[in-house]
C-alpha cells in the first residue's frame, strides 16, 4: 500500500510540475508533505472549476468589465513581486489565483462566445 501511495504522489508531483514551479516555500503542505501545486496554481484551478460550475448552474457569465478588472490583479501582484515593490504572502497568492482562475476563465469564455457569434453571423 505504501508503494502505491508513493507512486501516486510522485505521479501527482510530476503532473503538477508541467505548469507549476512547485517551490516548497510557496506550496501548501499537508502532514508535512508538499502538495503538487503552489498556492497560486491551486487557486487558479479552484477558481476556474468554481466558475465553470457556477456557469453550468446559473447559465450566465460575470460581466466582462468586472472579469477583466478582477483577473488583472494577478499580473499586478506578480509584477510587484518581480520588481521588488513588495513580497506577497501565500494568502495573497491564493486570493489572486482564485480571482485569475474564475475571472480569467470568464474573459476567455466571453471571447469564445464572441468568436462563435461572429462565425455564426
N, C-alpha and C positions, 0 to 999 in steps of 0.2 A: 504494500500500500504506500509506503514511504517513497519508493522509487517512482510510482505513478504520480504522486503529488509533486515530486521534484521535477519530473519530466514535464508536467503541465505548467509548472511555474516557469521553467526555462523557455517553454514554447510561448507563454504569455509575454515574458520579457523580450524575447526575440521579436514577436509581432509588434509590441509597443515601440520597439526601437526603430521601426520603419518611419515613424512620424513624430517621435518624442525624444528629446535629449536624455531623459531619464536621470538627471542629476540627483543624487541621493538627498542633498540638502533642499531640493525643490520638489521632492516627491513625498506623497503620504506613505506612512508605514503602518502596518497592521501586525501587532505582536512582534515587533522588531524586524519585520520582513517588508522590504520595499515593494510597493505596488508597481505595475508595469508602465504607468504613465504619470507624469508630473501633475501638480495641482492645476495648472493652466489647461493642459490637454484633457485632463479628466473633466474640467468644467466645460470645455468645448463639446466633448462627447455628450455629457448630460444635458447641456443647453440645446444641442441640435435634436436629440431624441425627444426632449420635452416639447420643443416647438413642433416637431412633426406629429407627435401625439395630440397636441392641442389643436393643430390644424385639422387633423382627422376628425376630432370631436366637434370643434366649433365651426369648421368649414370656412374659415376666414383667416387671412394673414394680418399681422400687425401693420399699421400704416408705414409706408416706405420711408418717409422722412424720419420718423421715430426710430425705425430699424437702423437706418444709416447712422444716426446720431449715437445710438447706444452701442452699435457694433464698433464704431471708431474709437471707443475708449481703450480697447486692447492695443491697437497700434500706438496710441499716445503713451500708454503705460510702458510698452516695450521701448519706444524711442526715448522716453525719460530715463529709463534704466540704462540704456546703451550710452547715452550722453552724460550720464553721471548726475543728472538733476536730482534723482532720488533712487533709492534701492528698495523697490516694492517688497511687500511681505507675501507670504504664501496665501494669506487671506485675500489680498488684492489680486493675486494671480488667479485664484479660483473664481472670484467675482467677475473679473474681466473675461475669463474663459467662458463662464456661463453666458454672459451678455453676447460675446462674439458667437458662441455656438448657436444661441437662439436667434439673435437678430441678424447675424451674418447669413445664416441659413434662410432667414426670411427675405433678405435682399436677393439672394440667389434665386429663390422661388419667384419673387416679383419679376426678376429679369427673365427667367424661363417662361413665365406666363406672358410677358410682353412679346417675347420672341415667338411664342406659339400663336399669339393673336395676330402678329404681323404676317406669319406664314399662312395663316388661315384666310387673311384678307386678300 
